């Protein structure tokens, strides 16, 4: 398996619940991807800022890490895992 760091901006449709945040689908390079499974979630603090990370599996079976920066309110695709 090869890991590729991407760190490119994306547009995300997200469900914000009472105590949860879940990305549902996102648009990257003019293509829409649907999240099929949420595998893990973690938060990294940088000073006062927090970066929320979501390891997810997509409809096409790809696995990616999405991140949300609460200081800029920006999403990005951080990493993709490629089976080789």
PDB file of N, CA, C and O in Angstrom, chain B, residues numbered from 101:
ATOM      1  N   UNK B 101       0.848  -1.182   0.000  1.00  0.00           N
ATOM      2  CA  UNK B 101       0.000   0.000   0.000  1.00  0.00           C
ATOM      3  C   UNK B 101       0.887   1.236   0.000  1.00  0.00           C
ATOM      4  O   UNK B 101       1.888   1.314   0.712  1.00  0.00           O
ATOM      5  N   UNK B 102       0.489   2.186  -0.813  1.00  0.00           N
ATOM      6  CA  UNK B 102       1.226   3.439  -0.905  1.00  0.00           C
ATOM      7  C   UNK B 102       0.351   4.561  -0.366  1.00  0.00           C
ATOM      8  O   UNK B 102      -0.847   4.613  -0.644  1.00  0.00           O
ATOM      9  N   UNK B 103       0.955   5.454   0.403  1.00  0.00           N
ATOM     10  CA  UNK B 103       0.251   6.603   0.973  1.00  0.00           C
ATOM     11  C   UNK B 103       0.708   7.854   0.231  1.00  0.00           C
ATOM     12  O   UNK B 103       1.905   8.108   0.101  1.00  0.00           O
ATOM     13  N   UNK B 104      -0.260   8.633  -0.253  1.00  0.00           N
ATOM     14  CA  UNK B 104       0.054   9.864  -0.979  1.00  0.00           C
ATOM     15  C   UNK B 104      -0.550  11.037  -0.221  1.00  0.00           C
ATOM     16  O   UNK B 104      -1.762  11.095  -0.012  1.00  0.00           O
ATOM     17  N   UNK B 105       0.309  11.977   0.192  1.00  0.00           N
ATOM     18  CA  UNK B 105      -0.172  13.203   0.833  1.00  0.00           C
ATOM     19  C   UNK B 105      -0.629  14.167  -0.254  1.00  0.00           C
ATOM     20  O   UNK B 105       0.116  14.464  -1.187  1.00  0.00           O
ATOM     21  N   UNK B 106      -1.863  14.653  -0.126  1.00  0.00           N
ATOM     22  CA  UNK B 106      -2.463  15.497  -1.159  1.00  0.00           C
ATOM     23  C   UNK B 106      -2.554  16.955  -0.694  1.00  0.00           C
ATOM     24  O   UNK B 106      -1.985  17.848  -1.322  1.00  0.00           O
ATOM     25  N   UNK B 107      -3.265  17.188   0.397  1.00  0.00           N
ATOM     26  CA  UNK B 107      -3.474  18.520   0.979  1.00  0.00           C
ATOM     27  C   UNK B 107      -4.001  19.534  -0.038  1.00  0.00           C
ATOM     28  O   UNK B 107      -3.433  20.611  -0.222  1.00  0.00           O
ATOM     29  N   UNK B 108      -5.108  19.157  -0.696  1.00  0.00           N
ATOM     30  CA  UNK B 108      -5.770  20.056  -1.640  1.00  0.00           C
ATOM     31  C   UNK B 108      -7.159  20.407  -1.115  1.00  0.00           C
ATOM     32  O   UNK B 108      -7.807  19.577  -0.477  1.00  0.00           O
ATOM     33  N   UNK B 109      -7.623  21.633  -1.377  1.00  0.00           N
ATOM     34  CA  UNK B 109      -8.953  22.039  -0.896  1.00  0.00           C
ATOM     35  C   UNK B 109     -10.062  21.243  -1.579  1.00  0.00           C
ATOM     36  O   UNK B 109      -9.951  20.854  -2.741  1.00  0.00           O
ATOM     37  N   UNK B 110     -11.135  21.015  -0.819  1.00  0.00           N
ATOM     38  CA  UNK B 110     -12.310  20.315  -1.331  1.00  0.00           C
ATOM     39  C   UNK B 110     -13.565  21.009  -0.811  1.00  0.00           C
ATOM     40  O   UNK B 110     -13.518  21.765   0.159  1.00  0.00           O
ATOM     41  N   UNK B 111     -14.683  20.738  -1.474  1.00  0.00           N
ATOM     42  CA  UNK B 111     -15.992  21.177  -0.995  1.00  0.00           C
ATOM     43  C   UNK B 111     -16.655  19.966  -0.369  1.00  0.00           C
ATOM     44  O   UNK B 111     -16.621  18.877  -0.941  1.00  0.00           O
ATOM     45  N   UNK B 112     -17.268  20.143   0.815  1.00  0.00           N
ATOM     46  CA  UNK B 112     -17.806  19.002   1.561  1.00  0.00           C
ATOM     47  C   UNK B 112     -19.245  19.264   1.983  1.00  0.00           C
ATOM     48  O   UNK B 112     -19.587  20.359   2.429  1.00  0.00           O
ATOM     49  N   UNK B 113     -20.077  18.247   1.836  1.00  0.00           N
ATOM     50  CA  UNK B 113     -21.404  18.241   2.444  1.00  0.00           C
ATOM     51  C   UNK B 113     -21.248  17.472   3.747  1.00  0.00           C
ATOM     52  O   UNK B 113     -20.830  16.314   3.755  1.00  0.00           O
ATOM     53  N   UNK B 114     -21.589  18.133   4.846  1.00  0.00           N
ATOM     54  CA  UNK B 114     -21.305  17.597   6.172  1.00  0.00           C
ATOM     55  C   UNK B 114     -22.556  17.588   7.030  1.00  0.00           C
ATOM     56  O   UNK B 114     -23.390  18.489   6.939  1.00  0.00           O
ATOM     57  N   UNK B 115     -22.682  16.570   7.859  1.00  0.00           N
ATOM     58  CA  UNK B 115     -23.751  16.522   8.862  1.00  0.00           C
ATOM     59  C   UNK B 115     -23.153  16.961  10.195  1.00  0.00           C
ATOM     60  O   UNK B 115     -22.229  16.328  10.704  1.00  0.00           O
ATOM     61  N   UNK B 116     -23.676  18.034  10.751  1.00  0.00           N
ATOM     62  CA  UNK B 116     -23.274  18.496  12.073  1.00  0.00           C
ATOM     63  C   UNK B 116     -24.381  18.105  13.040  1.00  0.00           C
ATOM     64  O   UNK B 116     -25.461  18.695  13.020  1.00  0.00           O
ATOM     65  N   UNK B 117     -24.118  17.106  13.893  1.00  0.00           N
ATOM     66  CA  UNK B 117     -25.082  16.671  14.893  1.00  0.00           C
ATOM     67  C   UNK B 117     -24.835  17.370  16.208  1.00  0.00           C
ATOM     68  O   UNK B 117     -24.015  18.285  16.292  1.00  0.00           O
ATOM     69  N   UNK B 118     -25.546  16.937  17.238  1.00  0.00           N
ATOM     70  CA  UNK B 118     -25.407  17.555  18.554  1.00  0.00           C
ATOM     71  C   UNK B 118     -23.971  17.459  19.062  1.00  0.00           C
ATOM     72  O   UNK B 118     -23.411  18.444  19.543  1.00  0.00           O
ATOM     73  N   UNK B 119     -23.386  16.289  18.957  1.00  0.00           N
ATOM     74  CA  UNK B 119     -22.007  16.090  19.417  1.00  0.00           C
ATOM     75  C   UNK B 119     -21.150  15.408  18.365  1.00  0.00           C
ATOM     76  O   UNK B 119     -20.202  14.700  18.702  1.00  0.00           O
ATOM     77  N   UNK B 120     -21.470  15.612  17.104  1.00  0.00           N
ATOM     78  CA  UNK B 120     -20.708  14.913  16.072  1.00  0.00           C
ATOM     79  C   UNK B 120     -20.650  15.717  14.780  1.00  0.00           C
ATOM     80  O   UNK B 120     -21.489  16.576  14.509  1.00  0.00           O
ATOM     81  N   UNK B 121     -19.635  15.404  14.003  1.00  0.00           N
ATOM     82  CA  UNK B 121     -19.457  15.963  12.670  1.00  0.00           C
ATOM     83  C   UNK B 121     -19.140  14.786  11.754  1.00  0.00           C
ATOM     84  O   UNK B 121     -18.269  13.972  12.060  1.00  0.00           O
ATOM     85  N   UNK B 122     -19.852  14.698  10.628  1.00  0.00           N
ATOM     86  CA  UNK B 122     -19.601  13.609   9.684  1.00  0.00           C
ATOM     87  C   UNK B 122     -19.623  14.132   8.254  1.00  0.00           C
ATOM     88  O   UNK B 122     -20.644  14.637   7.786  1.00  0.00           O
ATOM     89  N   UNK B 123     -18.492  14.009   7.561  1.00  0.00           N
ATOM     90  CA  UNK B 123     -18.522  14.337   6.134  1.00  0.00           C
ATOM     91  C   UNK B 123     -19.331  13.270   5.395  1.00  0.00           C
ATOM     92  O   UNK B 123     -19.124  12.075   5.608  1.00  0.00           O
ATOM     93  N   UNK B 124     -20.248  13.697   4.530  1.00  0.00           N
ATOM     94  CA  UNK B 124     -21.110  12.765   3.800  1.00  0.00           C
ATOM     95  C   UNK B 124     -20.645  12.556   2.360  1.00  0.00           C
ATOM     96  O   UNK B 124     -20.626  11.428   1.866  1.00  0.00           O
ATOM     97  N   UNK B 125     -20.273  13.641   1.695  1.00  0.00           N
ATOM     98  CA  UNK B 125     -19.710  13.559   0.348  1.00  0.00           C
ATOM     99  C   UNK B 125     -18.874  14.800   0.114  1.00  0.00           C
ATOM    100  O   UNK B 125     -19.026  15.810   0.800  1.00  0.00           O
ATOM    101  N   UNK B 126     -17.989  14.709  -0.863  1.00  0.00           N
ATOM    102  CA  UNK B 126     -17.134  15.852  -1.156  1.00  0.00           C
ATOM    103  C   UNK B 126     -16.835  15.918  -2.648  1.00  0.00           C
ATOM    104  O   UNK B 126     -16.950  14.934  -3.379  1.00  0.00           O
ATOM    105  N   UNK B 127     -16.444  17.121  -3.067  1.00  0.00           N
ATOM    106  CA  UNK B 127     -16.096  17.367  -4.464  1.00  0.00           C
ATOM    107  C   UNK B 127     -14.615  17.703  -4.539  1.00  0.00           C
ATOM    108  O   UNK B 127     -14.122  18.598  -3.853  1.00  0.00           O
ATOM    109  N   UNK B 128     -13.919  16.954  -5.396  1.00  0.00           N
ATOM    110  CA  UNK B 128     -12.481  17.151  -5.580  1.00  0.00           C
ATOM    111  C   UNK B 128     -12.176  16.960  -7.061  1.00  0.00           C
ATOM    112  O   UNK B 128     -12.570  15.956  -7.654  1.00  0.00           O
ATOM    113  N   UNK B 129     -11.487  17.906  -7.649  1.00  0.00           N
ATOM    114  CA  UNK B 129     -11.153  17.855  -9.079  1.00  0.00           C
ATOM    115  C   UNK B 129     -12.395  17.645  -9.946  1.00  0.00           C
ATOM    116  O   UNK B 129     -12.393  16.835 -10.872  1.00  0.00           O
ATOM    117  N   UNK B 130     -13.445  18.386  -9.628  1.00  0.00           N
ATOM    118  CA  UNK B 130     -14.695  18.368 -10.403  1.00  0.00           C
ATOM    119  C   UNK B 130     -15.430  17.029 -10.362  1.00  0.00           C
ATOM    120  O   UNK B 130     -16.291  16.772 -11.203  1.00  0.00           O
ATOM    121  N   UNK B 131     -15.100  16.183  -9.399  1.00  0.00           N
ATOM    122  CA  UNK B 131     -15.781  14.896  -9.253  1.00  0.00           C
ATOM    123  C   UNK B 131     -16.330  14.788  -7.832  1.00  0.00           C
ATOM    124  O   UNK B 131     -15.690  15.230  -6.879  1.00  0.00           O
ATOM    125  N   UNK B 132     -17.527  14.196  -7.695  1.00  0.00           N
ATOM    126  CA  UNK B 132     -18.160  14.037  -6.388  1.00  0.00           C
ATOM    127  C   UNK B 132     -17.915  12.621  -5.877  1.00  0.00           C
ATOM    128  O   UNK B 132     -18.086  11.644  -6.607  1.00  0.00           O
ATOM    129  N   UNK B 133     -17.508  12.526  -4.602  1.00  0.00           N
ATOM    130  CA  UNK B 133     -17.239  11.248  -3.943  1.00  0.00           C
ATOM    131  C   UNK B 133     -18.177  11.104  -2.755  1.00  0.00           C
ATOM    132  O   UNK B 133     -18.369  12.052  -1.994  1.00  0.00           O
ATOM    133  N   UNK B 134     -18.756   9.937  -2.596  1.00  0.00           N
ATOM    134  CA  UNK B 134     -19.658   9.665  -1.475  1.00  0.00           C
ATOM    135  C   UNK B 134     -18.922   8.846  -0.416  1.00  0.00           C
ATOM    136  O   UNK B 134     -18.262   7.856  -0.729  1.00  0.00           O
ATOM    137  N   UNK B 135     -19.047   9.275   0.845  1.00  0.00           N
ATOM    138  CA  UNK B 135     -18.444   8.540   1.959  1.00  0.00           C
ATOM    139  C   UNK B 135     -19.343   7.355   2.298  1.00  0.00           C
ATOM    140  O   UNK B 135     -20.536   7.518   2.555  1.00  0.00           O
ATOM    141  N   UNK B 136     -18.760   6.173   2.294  1.00  0.00           N
ATOM    142  CA  UNK B 136     -19.516   4.964   2.596  1.00  0.00           C
ATOM    143  C   UNK B 136     -19.325   4.523   4.046  1.00  0.00           C
ATOM    144  O   UNK B 136     -20.235   3.962   4.655  1.00  0.00           O
ATOM    145  N   UNK B 137     -18.136   4.780   4.595  1.00  0.00           N
ATOM    146  CA  UNK B 137     -17.833   4.293   5.947  1.00  0.00           C
ATOM    147  C   UNK B 137     -16.876   5.260   6.635  1.00  0.00           C
ATOM    148  O   UNK B 137     -15.946   5.774   6.013  1.00  0.00           O
ATOM    149  N   UNK B 138     -17.111   5.505   7.930  1.00  0.00           N
ATOM    150  CA  UNK B 138     -16.229   6.339   8.747  1.00  0.00           C
ATOM    151  C   UNK B 138     -15.383   5.399   9.587  1.00  0.00           C
ATOM    152  O   UNK B 138     -15.915   4.652  10.408  1.00  0.00           O
ATOM    153  N   UNK B 139     -14.071   5.426   9.391  1.00  0.00           N
ATOM    154  CA  UNK B 139     -13.186   4.485  10.077  1.00  0.00           C
ATOM    155  C   UNK B 139     -12.605   5.039  11.370  1.00  0.00           C
ATOM    156  O   UNK B 139     -12.547   4.334  12.377  1.00  0.00           O
ATOM    157  N   UNK B 140     -12.177   6.288  11.349  1.00  0.00           N
ATOM    158  CA  UNK B 140     -11.639   6.876  12.580  1.00  0.00           C
ATOM    159  C   UNK B 140     -11.707   8.399  12.498  1.00  0.00           C
ATOM    160  O   UNK B 140     -11.923   8.986  11.437  1.00  0.00           O
ATOM    161  N   UNK B 141     -11.511   9.010  13.666  1.00  0.00           N
ATOM    162  CA  UNK B 141     -11.616  10.460  13.813  1.00  0.00           C
ATOM    163  C   UNK B 141     -10.617  10.889  14.875  1.00  0.00           C
ATOM    164  O   UNK B 141     -10.503  10.234  15.911  1.00  0.00           O
ATOM    165  N   UNK B 142      -9.894  11.970  14.640  1.00  0.00           N
ATOM    166  CA  UNK B 142      -8.993  12.508  15.653  1.00  0.00           C
ATOM    167  C   UNK B 142      -8.851  14.011  15.451  1.00  0.00           C
ATOM    168  O   UNK B 142      -9.146  14.549  14.384  1.00  0.00           O
ATOM    169  N   UNK B 143      -8.389  14.669  16.510  1.00  0.00           N
ATOM    170  CA  UNK B 143      -8.225  16.127  16.502  1.00  0.00           C
ATOM    171  C   UNK B 143      -6.777  16.445  16.832  1.00  0.00           C
ATOM    172  O   UNK B 143      -6.200  15.875  17.759  1.00  0.00           O
ATOM    173  N   UNK B 144      -6.195  17.357  16.067  1.00  0.00           N
ATOM    174  CA  UNK B 144      -4.850  17.869  16.366  1.00  0.00           C
ATOM    175  C   UNK B 144      -4.971  19.352  16.657  1.00  0.00           C
ATOM    176  O   UNK B 144      -5.572  20.108  15.893  1.00  0.00           O
ATOM    177  N   UNK B 145      -4.386  19.753  17.776  1.00  0.00           N
ATOM    178  CA  UNK B 145      -4.421  21.166  18.166  1.00  0.00           C
ATOM    179  C   UNK B 145      -3.142  21.852  17.713  1.00  0.00           C
ATOM    180  O   UNK B 145      -2.044  21.311  17.847  1.00  0.00           O
ATOM    181  N   UNK B 146      -3.309  23.063  17.172  1.00  0.00           N
ATOM    182  CA  UNK B 146      -2.177  23.913  16.799  1.00  0.00           C
ATOM    183  C   UNK B 146      -2.436  25.273  17.422  1.00  0.00           C
ATOM    184  O   UNK B 146      -3.097  26.118  16.818  1.00  0.00           O
ATOM    185  N   UNK B 147      -1.923  25.489  18.619  1.00  0.00           N
ATOM    186  CA  UNK B 147      -2.238  26.713  19.348  1.00  0.00           C
ATOM    187  C   UNK B 147      -3.708  26.721  19.709  1.00  0.00           C
ATOM    188  O   UNK B 147      -4.202  25.798  20.357  1.00  0.00           O
ATOM    189  N   UNK B 148      -4.409  27.767  19.288  1.00  0.00           N
ATOM    190  CA  UNK B 148      -5.851  27.845  19.537  1.00  0.00           C
ATOM    191  C   UNK B 148      -6.671  27.123  18.456  1.00  0.00           C
ATOM    192  O   UNK B 148      -7.870  26.896  18.624  1.00  0.00           O
ATOM    193  N   UNK B 149      -6.021  26.774  17.368  1.00  0.00           N
ATOM    194  CA  UNK B 149      -6.725  26.147  16.242  1.00  0.00           C
ATOM    195  C   UNK B 149      -6.810  24.640  16.428  1.00  0.00           C
ATOM    196  O   UNK B 149      -5.959  24.017  17.064  1.00  0.00           O
ATOM    197  N   UNK B 150      -7.867  24.076  15.851  1.00  0.00           N
ATOM    198  CA  UNK B 150      -8.034  22.622  15.863  1.00  0.00           C
ATOM    199  C   UNK B 150      -8.225  22.139  14.429  1.00  0.00           C
ATOM    200  O   UNK B 150      -8.921  22.759  13.626  1.00  0.00           O
ATOM    201  N   UNK B 151      -7.591  21.028  14.143  1.00  0.00           N
ATOM    202  CA  UNK B 151      -7.752  20.374  12.847  1.00  0.00           C
ATOM    203  C   UNK B 151      -8.403  19.023  13.104  1.00  0.00           C
ATOM    204  O   UNK B 151      -7.862  18.182  13.822  1.00  0.00           O
ATOM    205  N   UNK B 152      -9.564  18.832  12.512  1.00  0.00           N
ATOM    206  CA  UNK B 152     -10.329  17.596  12.678  1.00  0.00           C
ATOM    207  C   UNK B 152     -10.041  16.688  11.484  1.00  0.00           C
ATOM    208  O   UNK B 152     -10.148  17.113  10.333  1.00  0.00           O
ATOM    209  N   UNK B 153      -9.678  15.449  11.761  1.00  0.00           N
ATOM    210  CA  UNK B 153      -9.302  14.501  10.714  1.00  0.00           C
ATOM    211  C   UNK B 153     -10.268  13.322  10.712  1.00  0.00           C
ATOM    212  O   UNK B 153     -10.656  12.812  11.763  1.00  0.00           O
ATOM    213  N   UNK B 154     -10.647  12.902   9.501  1.00  0.00           N
ATOM    214  CA  UNK B 154     -11.598  11.810   9.321  1.00  0.00           C
ATOM    215  C   UNK B 154     -11.007  10.812   8.332  1.00  0.00           C
ATOM    216  O   UNK B 154     -10.777  11.152   7.171  1.00  0.00           O
ATOM    217  N   UNK B 155     -10.761   9.592   8.781  1.00  0.00           N
ATOM    218  CA  UNK B 155     -10.343   8.518   7.878  1.00  0.00           C
ATOM    219  C   UNK B 155     -11.611   7.828   7.407  1.00  0.00           C
ATOM    220  O   UNK B 155     -12.369   7.287   8.213  1.00  0.00           O
ATOM    221  N   UNK B 156     -11.842   7.847   6.098  1.00  0.00           N
ATOM    222  CA  UNK B 156     -13.099   7.335   5.555  1.00  0.00           C
ATOM    223  C   UNK B 156     -12.840   6.424   4.359  1.00  0.00           C
ATOM    224  O   UNK B 156     -11.791   6.474   3.716  1.00  0.00           O
ATOM    225  N   UNK B 157     -13.842   5.592   4.093  1.00  0.00           N
ATOM    226  CA  UNK B 157     -13.841   4.750   2.896  1.00  0.00           C
ATOM    227  C   UNK B 157     -14.920   5.285   1.971  1.00  0.00           C
ATOM    228  O   UNK B 157     -16.018   5.626   2.410  1.00  0.00           O
ATOM    229  N   UNK B 158     -14.598   5.354   0.689  1.00  0.00           N
ATOM    230  CA  UNK B 158     -15.510   5.918  -0.293  1.00  0.00           C
ATOM    231  C   UNK B 158     -16.296   4.823  -1.001  1.00  0.00           C
ATOM    232  O   UNK B 158     -15.995   3.638  -0.864  1.00  0.00           O
ATOM    233  N   UNK B 159     -17.298   5.233  -1.752  1.00  0.00           N
ATOM    234  CA  UNK B 159     -18.118   4.292  -2.525  1.00  0.00           C
ATOM    235  C   UNK B 159     -17.289   3.439  -3.479  1.00  0.00           C
ATOM    236  O   UNK B 159     -17.611   2.275  -3.716  1.00  0.00           O
ATOM    237  N   UNK B 160     -16.225   4.016  -4.023  1.00  0.00           N
ATOM    238  CA  UNK B 160     -15.385   3.278  -4.965  1.00  0.00           C
ATOM    239  C   UNK B 160     -14.307   2.449  -4.259  1.00  0.00           C
ATOM    240  O   UNK B 160     -13.398   1.935  -4.910  1.00  0.00           O
ATOM    241  N   UNK B 161     -14.404   2.318  -2.933  1.00  0.00           N
ATOM    242  CA  UNK B 161     -13.502   1.529  -2.077  1.00  0.00           C
ATOM    243  C   UNK B 161     -12.170   2.213  -1.789  1.00  0.00           C
ATOM    244  O   UNK B 161     -11.344   1.647  -1.074  1.00  0.00           O
ATOM    245  N   UNK B 162     -11.933   3.410  -2.320  1.00  0.00           N
ATOM    246  CA  UNK B 162     -10.727   4.149  -1.950  1.00  0.00           C
ATOM    247  C   UNK B 162     -10.813   4.568  -0.490  1.00  0.00           C
ATOM    248  O   UNK B 162     -11.900   4.769   0.052  1.00  0.00           O
ATOM    249  N   UNK B 163      -9.649   4.696   0.135  1.00  0.00           N
ATOM    250  CA  UNK B 163      -9.578   5.187   1.510  1.00  0.00           C
ATOM    251  C   UNK B 163      -8.814   6.504   1.521  1.00  0.00           C
ATOM    252  O   UNK B 163      -7.740   6.624   0.932  1.00  0.00           O
ATOM    253  N   UNK B 164      -9.395   7.492   2.208  1.00  0.00           N
ATOM    254  CA  UNK B 164      -8.795   8.822   2.248  1.00  0.00           C
ATOM    255  C   UNK B 164      -8.896   9.399   3.658  1.00  0.00           C
ATOM    256  O   UNK B 164      -9.666   8.922   4.492  1.00  0.00           O
ATOM    257  N   UNK B 165      -8.099  10.435   3.897  1.00  0.00           N
ATOM    258  CA  UNK B 165      -8.211  11.220   5.124  1.00  0.00           C
ATOM    259  C   UNK B 165      -8.627  12.626   4.720  1.00  0.00           C
ATOM    260  O   UNK B 165      -7.964  13.282   3.917  1.00  0.00           O
ATOM    261  N   UNK B 166      -9.741  13.074   5.295  1.00  0.00           N
ATOM    262  CA  UNK B 166     -10.233  14.431   5.091  1.00  0.00           C
ATOM    263  C   UNK B 166      -9.924  15.233   6.342  1.00  0.00           C
ATOM    264  O   UNK B 166      -9.952  14.685   7.444  1.00  0.00           O
ATOM    265  N   UNK B 167      -9.631  16.517   6.198  1.00  0.00           N
ATOM    266  CA  UNK B 167      -9.365  17.339   7.379  1.00  0.00           C
ATOM    267  C   UNK B 167     -10.124  18.659   7.290  1.00  0.00           C
ATOM    268  O   UNK B 167     -10.353  19.205   6.211  1.00  0.00           O
ATOM    269  N   UNK B 168     -10.504  19.148   8.469  1.00  0.00           N
ATOM    270  CA  UNK B 168     -11.245  20.401   8.600  1.00  0.00           C
ATOM    271  C   UNK B 168     -10.500  21.296   9.571  1.00  0.00           C
ATOM    272  O   UNK B 168     -10.215  20.891  10.698  1.00  0.00           O
ATOM    273  N   UNK B 169     -10.181  22.518   9.140  1.00  0.00           N
ATOM    274  CA  UNK B 169      -9.485  23.509   9.965  1.00  0.00           C
ATOM    275  C   UNK B 169     -10.531  24.463  10.533  1.00  0.00           C
ATOM    276  O   UNK B 169     -11.161  25.211   9.785  1.00  0.00           O
ATOM    277  N   UNK B 170     -10.717  24.440  11.853  1.00  0.00           N
ATOM    278  CA  UNK B 170     -11.780  25.265  12.446  1.00  0.00           C
ATOM    279  C   UNK B 170     -11.458  26.754  12.459  1.00  0.00           C
ATOM    280  O   UNK B 170     -12.357  27.565  12.684  1.00  0.00           O
ATOM    281  N   UNK B 171     -10.211  27.139  12.226  1.00  0.00           N
ATOM    282  CA  UNK B 171      -9.883  28.569  12.201  1.00  0.00           C
ATOM    283  C   UNK B 171     -10.212  29.202  10.847  1.00  0.00           C
ATOM    284  O   UNK B 171     -10.546  30.385  10.781  1.00  0.00           O
ATOM    285  N   UNK B 172     -10.120  28.421   9.773  1.00  0.00           N
ATOM    286  CA  UNK B 172     -10.398  28.943   8.431  1.00  0.00           C
ATOM    287  C   UNK B 172     -11.709  28.402   7.856  1.00  0.00           C
ATOM    288  O   UNK B 172     -12.185  28.875   6.824  1.00  0.00           O
ATOM    289  N   UNK B 173     -12.288  27.402   8.538  1.00  0.00           N
ATOM    290  CA  UNK B 173     -13.503  26.718   8.081  1.00  0.00           C
ATOM    291  C   UNK B 173     -13.304  26.082   6.708  1.00  0.00           C
ATOM    292  O   UNK B 173     -14.230  26.014   5.900  1.00  0.00           O
ATOM    293  N   UNK B 174     -12.083  25.620   6.458  1.00  0.00           N
ATOM    294  CA  UNK B 174     -11.738  25.008   5.177  1.00  0.00           C
ATOM    295  C   UNK B 174     -11.519  23.504   5.322  1.00  0.00           C
ATOM    296  O   UNK B 174     -10.927  23.034   6.294  1.00  0.00           O
ATOM    297  N   UNK B 175     -12.012  22.766   4.332  1.00  0.00           N
ATOM    298  CA  UNK B 175     -11.795  21.324   4.237  1.00  0.00           C
ATOM    299  C   UNK B 175     -10.690  21.057   3.221  1.00  0.00           C
ATOM    300  O   UNK B 175     -10.471  21.840   2.297  1.00  0.00           O
ATOM    301  N   UNK B 176      -9.996  19.927   3.413  1.00  0.00           N
ATOM    302  CA  UNK B 176      -9.061  19.473   2.400  1.00  0.00           C
ATOM    303  C   UNK B 176      -8.970  17.953   2.412  1.00  0.00           C
ATOM    304  O   UNK B 176      -9.221  17.305   3.428  1.00  0.00           O
ATOM    305  N   UNK B 177      -8.607  17.405   1.264  1.00  0.00           N
ATOM    306  CA  UNK B 177      -8.271  15.990   1.211  1.00  0.00           C
ATOM    307  C   UNK B 177      -6.794  15.929   1.570  1.00  0.00           C
ATOM    308  O   UNK B 177      -5.944  16.440   0.840  1.00  0.00           O
ATOM    309  N   UNK B 178      -6.501  15.307   2.685  1.00  0.00           N
ATOM    310  CA  UNK B 178      -5.144  15.322   3.212  1.00  0.00           C
ATOM    311  C   UNK B 178      -4.298  14.180   2.670  1.00  0.00           C
ATOM    312  O   UNK B 178      -3.114  14.353   2.381  1.00  0.00           O
ATOM    313  N   UNK B 179      -4.915  13.009   2.534  1.00  0.00           N
ATOM    314  CA  UNK B 179      -4.135  11.813   2.209  1.00  0.00           C
ATOM    315  C   UNK B 179      -5.033  10.801   1.508  1.00  0.00           C
ATOM    316  O   UNK B 179      -6.236  10.734   1.759  1.00  0.00           O
ATOM    317  N   UNK B 180      -4.428  10.020   0.630  1.00  0.00           N
ATOM    318  CA  UNK B 180      -5.137   8.920  -0.019  1.00  0.00           C
ATOM    319  C   UNK B 180      -4.270   7.670   0.076  1.00  0.00           C
ATOM    320  O   UNK B 180      -3.047   7.737  -0.046  1.00  0.00           O
ATOM    321  N   UNK B 181      -4.914   6.541   0.294  1.00  0.00           N
ATOM    322  CA  UNK B 181      -4.225   5.255   0.403  1.00  0.00           C
ATOM    323  C   UNK B 181      -4.482   4.465  -0.873  1.00  0.00           C
ATOM    324  O   UNK B 181      -5.632   4.209  -1.230  1.00  0.00           O
ATOM    325  N   UNK B 182      -3.411   4.081  -1.558  1.00  0.00           N
ATOM    326  CA  UNK B 182      -3.526   3.373  -2.827  1.00  0.00           C
ATOM    327  C   UNK B 182      -3.054   1.934  -2.670  1.00  0.00           C
ATOM    328  O   UNK B 182      -1.947   1.687  -2.192  1.00  0.00           O
ATOM    329  N   UNK B 183      -3.891   0.992  -3.071  1.00  0.00           N
ATOM    330  CA  UNK B 183      -3.490  -0.415  -3.087  1.00  0.00           C
ATOM    331  C   UNK B 183      -2.681  -0.666  -4.348  1.00  0.00           C
ATOM    332  O   UNK B 183      -3.071  -0.268  -5.446  1.00  0.00           O
ATOM    333  N   UNK B 184      -1.555  -1.329  -4.171  1.00  0.00           N
ATOM    334  CA  UNK B 184      -0.709  -1.615  -5.342  1.00  0.00           C
ATOM    335  C   UNK B 184      -0.377  -3.081  -5.389  1.00  0.00           C
ATOM    336  O   UNK B 184       0.325  -3.527  -6.297  1.00  0.00           O
TER     337      UNK B 184
END
